Amino acid sequence: MKWIKTAHKGLRYYEHTSRKHGKKKDRYYSIRFKVDGKDFTYGIGWWSDGVPQEVLRNDPNMGFEEYCLTQLRLFKTNMKNGIGVTSPKEKRRIAKEKELHEQAEQERLEREAVTIKTFFEDTYLPLSKADKKEKTVEREESLFKTWISPALGHLPMKDISPFQLEQLKRDMVVGKQSPRSIEYALSVIRQIFNTARHLAAFSGDNPTAYVKFPKPDNGRMRFLTRTEADKLLTALKKKSDDVYEMTLLSLHSGLRFGEIRSLTWQDVDTETGILIIRDAKAGSRYAFPTEQALEMLKARKQRLDDTKKGKKLEPCKPSDFVFEGRNGQLNILSYTFRRTVDELELNNGIEDPRLKICFHSCRHTYASWMVEQGQDLYTVQKLLGHKTNVMTQRYAHLSENKLKDAAMSLGQSLTPNVNNAIQEQAAQVGGTSSNK
C-alpha cells in the first residue's frame, strides 16, 4: 500500500486496488498524532463506509475527512487530559457495550410487558402439565380461568401489585368462594411469579409476598362411630360390591379415594399384609390394612379371576387396577356412597361441611379409631402419610381424652389411701383434745 498525505496534518489514506467509491478509488483513512513525545497511529475506516449515522444526526453536512479530523482531535485531547476514549478500538468497545446494554434493557422491557395470562398459557401451564398431577393441573387451570384471568389476565406482570391481589381476594369473597379456594388462587399466582423469576422472565418482587393468605380450616371434625360404620357397610354391601369394598378398605387402612383408585394388584401383598401406595400427596409409602381388609382383597381377587374365567378371559394381571372403571382406571366414586349416607340420615340437620360424612370421613375415622385405641400421633401421622404433623394434630384432643382418663384413674386408685390418711389425722386431733 502507498500512503497519500492529505491537506490536513495527521490525516492520510491509501487507495483500494480495485474497489471504487463513486468515480474514484475507495480510500482507507488513518490518523497520526503525538502526545508526550510518543507517536500514535489509528485507522479510522473506508471512505465508502461513510460518516456514522449518530454523527450525521447532529451535523448532516459533515464529510468523511472532516469526521476523521474530529476523531483525531478527540483522541489526542482525551489522551492529554487522561479522560474519555483514546482510540477507535476503545470507542468500538464502549459502543458495543452500550448496544448490548440497550438490547438487554429492551429484552427486559419486552419480557415484563408480557401479561400474566400470556405467561400462564405459554410457559407456566405446559410446565405444570409436565411436572404435576392431572388433578392439580385441572384445579389450577380452573382457578386461573374463572378468577385470576378476569381480574389480572390483561395486566403485565410488572404492573400486578398487592393492591390488585387484595381486590381479587375481595371479588372471590363476594363470589362466595371458600377461604381454601382463595388461598389456592393466591398460591397459583405465587407459583407463576416464582417460575417467571426462575426462568429470568421477570425480575421484580413477587407481589404475593405482601398479601395475607387466608388460613382455612377445612379439616374433617366428625368421624363415624363403630355403629354408624357397621350400618353404612351393611347398607352398601346390598347395593354395590365395589363401593362397599372401597369403603371397607378406607375404614381399615386410612387410604384416600385417589390412593384406592390408583391401587394395582402388584401393589397388594396379602401374605405380608402390606400395600404399596405410589405417588401419594406426600410421596410413596406403605399401608397396613387390617385382617378384614386383607381378606376382602383376597376374596375380590378370586371373584374377579372367576368372573374373567367364566368369560374365557385371562385372570387379573399385576398391572390391573384393583378397582377398575369402564375404561381402565376408576375416575370418580359412585353416587351410591352419598345416596346411602343420605338414606341412613347420617348428615341430617348438619350444615357445617366439616361435620358432614363423605368418603374422606372413612380415612378420618380410621385415624380417630387408631388414636382412641391408644396409638401415638407420630404413628398415626406415618400411617396416614402426612408429610408433617400439622394435619395429624387434629386428633390430639382424642389423645388428650386418654390422658385425662389415665389421670382420673390414678385419682380413683389413690382415693382410699387419702381418705384413710384424713381419718387417721382426725382421730389424732380428737385424741389430743380429750387428753386436754
Backbone hydrogen bonds, N-H to C=O, Kabsch-Sander energy under -0.5 kcal/mol:
donor,donor_aa,acceptor,acceptor_aa,energy
3,W,1,M,-0.5
4,I,13,Y,-3.7
6,T,11,L,-1.7
11,L,8,H,-1.7
12,R,30,S,-2.3
13,Y,4,I,-2.0
14,Y,28,Y,-1.6
16,H,26,D,-2.8
21,H,24,K,-3.3
24,K,21,H,-1.2
26,D,19,R,-2.4
28,Y,14,Y,-2.9
29,Y,27,R,-0.6
29,Y,45,G,-2.5
30,S,12,R,-2.8
31,I,42,Y,-3.0
32,R,10,G,-2.2
33,F,40,F,-2.1
35,V,38,K,-2.3
38,K,35,V,-1.8
40,F,33,F,-2.8
42,Y,31,I,-2.4
44,I,29,Y,-2.6
45,G,29,Y,-1.3
47,W,27,R,-3.3
49,D,46,W,-1.1
50,G,46,W,-0.6
50,G,47,W,-1.3
55,V,52,P,-1.0
56,L,52,P,-2.0
57,R,53,Q,-1.9
58,N,55,V,-0.9
59,D,55,V,-1.9
62,M,59,D,-1.7
67,Y,63,G,-2.0
68,C,64,F,-2.3
69,L,65,E,-2.0
70,T,66,E,-1.9
71,Q,67,Y,-1.8
72,L,68,C,-2.0
73,R,69,L,-2.5
74,L,70,T,-2.2
75,F,71,Q,-2.7
76,K,72,L,-2.3
77,T,73,R,-2.4
78,N,74,L,-2.5
79,M,75,F,-2.2
80,K,76,K,-1.9
81,N,77,T,-2.3
82,G,78,N,-1.8
83,I,78,N,-1.2
91,K,87,S,-2.2
92,R,88,P,-2.7
93,R,89,K,-2.3
94,I,90,E,-2.5
95,A,91,K,-2.5
96,K,92,R,-2.6
97,E,93,R,-2.6
98,K,94,I,-2.4
99,E,95,A,-2.3
100,L,96,K,-2.7
101,H,97,E,-2.5
102,E,98,K,-2.7
103,Q,99,E,-2.4
104,A,100,L,-2.8
105,E,101,H,-2.6
106,Q,102,E,-2.3
107,E,103,Q,-2.5
108,R,104,A,-2.4
109,L,105,E,-2.4
110,E,106,Q,-2.3
111,R,107,E,-2.6
112,E,108,R,-2.7
113,A,109,L,-1.0
114,V,111,R,-1.5
116,I,155,L,-1.9
117,K,153,G,-1.2
119,F,115,T,-2.3
120,F,116,I,-2.3
121,E,117,K,-2.4
122,D,118,T,-2.8
123,T,119,F,-2.2
124,Y,119,F,-2.4
125,L,120,F,-3.2
127,L,123,T,-1.6
128,S,124,Y,-2.4
129,K,125,L,-2.5
130,A,126,P,-1.2
131,D,127,L,-1.7
132,K,128,S,-3.2
137,V,133,K,-2.3
138,E,134,E,-2.5
139,R,135,K,-1.9
140,E,136,T,-2.5
141,E,137,V,-2.8
142,S,138,E,-2.2
143,L,139,R,-2.3
144,F,140,E,-2.5
145,K,141,E,-2.4
146,T,142,S,-2.5
147,W,143,L,-2.5
148,I,143,L,-1.8
149,S,144,F,-3.6
151,A,147,W,-1.2
152,L,148,I,-3.1
153,G,148,I,-0.7
153,G,149,S,-1.9
155,L,152,L,-2.2
157,M,114,V,-2.0
158,K,112,E,-1.0
159,D,156,P,-1.5
160,I,157,M,-1.2
161,S,159,D,-0.6
164,Q,161,S,-0.5
165,L,161,S,-1.6
166,E,162,P,-2.2
167,Q,163,F,-1.8
168,L,164,Q,-2.1
169,K,165,L,-2.3
170,R,166,E,-2.2
171,D,167,Q,-2.7
172,M,168,L,-2.2
173,V,169,K,-2.1
174,V,170,R,-2.6
175,G,171,D,-1.9
176,K,173,V,-1.8
177,Q,172,M,-2.8
182,I,178,S,-2.0
183,E,179,P,-2.6
184,Y,180,R,-2.4
185,A,181,S,-2.4
186,L,182,I,-2.2
187,S,183,E,-2.0
188,V,184,Y,-2.2
189,I,185,A,-2.0
190,R,186,L,-2.5
191,Q,187,S,-2.3
192,I,188,V,-2.3
193,F,189,I,-2.3
194,N,190,R,-2.4
195,T,191,Q,-2.5
196,A,192,I,-2.3
197,R,193,F,-2.4
198,H,194,N,-2.4
199,L,195,T,-2.1
200,A,197,R,-1.4
201,A,196,A,-3.1
202,F,196,A,-1.1
209,A,206,N,-1.9
210,Y,207,P,-1.6
211,V,208,T,-1.4
218,N,216,P,-0.5
221,M,354,R,-2.0
222,R,354,R,-1.2
229,A,225,T,-2.7
230,D,226,R,-2.2
231,K,227,T,-2.2
232,L,228,E,-2.5
233,L,229,A,-2.6
234,T,230,D,-2.4
235,A,231,K,-2.3
236,L,232,L,-2.4
237,K,233,L,-2.2
238,K,234,T,-0.9
239,K,235,A,-0.5
239,K,236,L,-1.2
240,S,236,L,-3.1
244,Y,240,S,-2.2
245,E,241,D,-2.7
246,M,242,D,-2.4
247,T,243,V,-2.2
248,L,244,Y,-2.5
249,L,245,E,-2.2
250,S,246,M,-2.2
251,L,247,T,-2.6
252,H,248,L,-1.7
253,S,250,S,-0.8
254,G,250,S,-2.4
260,I,256,R,-1.9
261,R,257,F,-2.7
262,S,258,G,-0.9
263,L,260,I,-1.1
265,W,320,D,-2.1
266,Q,318,P,-2.3
267,D,264,T,-1.7
268,V,265,W,-1.2
269,D,267,D,-0.6
269,D,274,I,-2.1
270,T,268,V,-0.5
273,G,269,D,-1.5
274,I,269,D,-1.7
275,L,287,A,-2.7
276,I,267,D,-2.3
277,I,275,L,-0.6
277,I,285,R,-3.0
278,R,276,I,-0.8
283,G,280,A,-1.6
285,R,277,I,-2.2
287,A,275,L,-2.5
290,T,252,H,-1.3
294,L,290,T,-2.3
295,E,291,E,-2.6
296,M,292,Q,-1.9
297,L,293,A,-2.2
298,K,294,L,-2.3
299,A,295,E,-2.4
300,R,296,M,-2.4
301,K,297,L,-2.5
302,Q,298,K,-2.2
303,R,299,A,-2.5
304,L,300,R,-2.7
305,D,301,K,-2.3
306,D,302,Q,-2.4
307,T,303,R,-2.3
308,K,304,L,-2.4
309,K,305,D,-2.5
310,G,306,D,-2.2
311,K,307,T,-1.1
312,K,309,K,-1.6
313,L,308,K,-3.6
320,D,317,K,-1.6
322,V,263,L,-2.8
323,F,263,L,-0.5
324,E,322,V,-0.6
325,G,328,G,-4.0
328,G,325,G,-1.1
329,Q,327,N,-0.6
330,L,323,F,-0.9
337,F,334,S,-1.2
339,R,335,Y,-2.5
340,T,336,T,-2.3
341,V,337,F,-2.3
342,D,338,R,-2.3
343,E,339,R,-2.2
344,L,340,T,-2.1
345,E,342,D,-1.2
346,L,341,V,-2.0
348,N,345,E,-0.7
350,I,347,N,-1.9
351,E,349,G,-0.5
355,L,352,D,-2.0
356,K,353,P,-1.1
361,S,358,C,-1.2
362,C,359,F,-1.8
363,R,359,F,-0.6
364,H,360,H,-1.8
365,T,361,S,-2.7
366,Y,362,C,-2.2
367,A,363,R,-2.0
368,S,364,H,-2.3
369,W,365,T,-2.8
370,M,366,Y,-2.1
371,V,367,A,-2.1
372,E,368,S,-2.5
373,Q,369,W,-1.8
374,G,371,V,-1.7
375,Q,370,M,-2.2
380,V,376,D,-1.8
381,Q,377,L,-2.6
382,K,378,Y,-2.0
383,L,379,T,-2.2
384,L,380,V,-2.3
385,G,381,Q,-1.1
386,H,381,Q,-2.1
393,Q,389,N,-1.4
394,R,391,M,-1.2
395,Y,392,T,-2.0
396,A,393,Q,-2.0
398,L,395,Y,-0.8
399,S,395,Y,-1.3
400,E,396,A,-2.4
401,N,397,H,-1.6
402,K,398,L,-1.3
403,L,399,S,-1.8
404,K,400,E,-2.7
405,D,401,N,-2.6
406,A,402,K,-2.1
407,A,403,L,-2.4
408,M,404,K,-2.6
409,S,405,D,-2.4
410,L,406,A,-2.1
411,G,407,A,-2.2
412,Q,408,M,-2.3
413,S,409,S,-1.9
414,L,410,L,-1.5
415,T,411,G,-1.0
418,V,414,L,-2.3
419,N,415,T,-2.6
420,N,416,P,-2.3
421,A,417,N,-2.1
422,I,418,V,-2.1
423,Q,419,N,-2.4
424,E,420,N,-2.5
425,Q,421,A,-2.2
426,A,422,I,-2.3
427,A,423,Q,-2.4
428,Q,424,E,-2.1
429,V,425,Q,-2.1
430,G,426,A,-2.5
431,G,427,A,-2.5
432,T,428,Q,-1.9
433,S,429,V,-1.7
434,S,430,G,-1.9
435,N,431,G,-1.6
436,K,432,T,-1.3
